[in-house]
Amino acid sequence: MTASTSQATYPATGRYTTLRGTTYNFARSAFRAAVVDRIISSDPSDNIKLPRERRAAAAMTIPTPSQVATALSVAPEWFQAYLGVCAFAGLRLGEASGLQVRDVDFLRRTLTVSRQVQGENKRNTEVSAPKHGSERVVYIPTRLTEMIARHVEQVGVHGEDAWLFSTGGDLWHRDMAGHYWREVRKASGLEEFTLHDLRHFFASALIATGCDVVTVQRALGHAQASITLNTYSHLWPTAEDKTRTAATELMETVLGDPADSLRTEALLQASD
């Protein structure tokens, strides 16, 4: 369950709409059917209330640019490009692990997400299609293409499919990538952050530079814009922020920038 999931109930039915709530609803239906069929005498789920979910703003941790820079500086060379595609292209862990050289268009500066590596360990690792709706082309900065190109040149690729990230021929499943990240965050003093927080870092940067919901949705590979809003709505400027910014710009247009006035006054005084 994601940190963005909010708890919602309908008073008339008492049914929940979250993933956790859906599981609860199925279990409750089974118990009720068992009571009707006289398999059990009472419903053990009666009067049970699910715990409230944390708000996205409270549950989400986002590293600062300087913290990401520190992580990259202490990361071993063979791990830097992996952190780069997470922090500067917003890839999920499995999507980053599933990258091949052919997914990177170095001239057009794009990165195609068409597969992911799933599994917690070597035994259950498998390559599959991305989440529904997550296949996408991400438009990446020149310096990220340079970082990937340097990785290909200095670290190399693996196998006939030219996988970007592999250790001893094994693709980086969740435990392996997580282990490498834990070593980096320990060395950089960033113990509170997960690899997925680098994806939040990317999303927050898009929002801070004025990208709209649909743009962020497509970059992150969310199936619906509502998922993006549920996860990151607290990062977008509020109506109050937009109104204040617009009014400030309006006043500066009409009355001039106070800083310009001060500079002009200082120049006049200096010329005297």
Secondary structure, 3 states (H helix, E strand, C coil): CCCCCCCCECCCCCCECCHHHHHHHHHHHHHHHHHHCCCCCCCCCCCCCCCCCCCHHHHCCCCCHHHHHHHHHHCCHHHHHHHHHHHCCCCCHHHHHCCEHHHEECCCCEEEECCEEECCCCCCCEEECCCCCCCEEEECCHHHHHHHHHHHHHCCCECCCCECCEECCEECCHHHHHHHHHHHHHHHCCCCCCCHHHHHHHHHHHHHCCCCHHHHHHHHCCCCHHHHHHHHHHHCCCHHHHHHHHHHHHHHHHHCCHHHHHHHHHHHHHHC
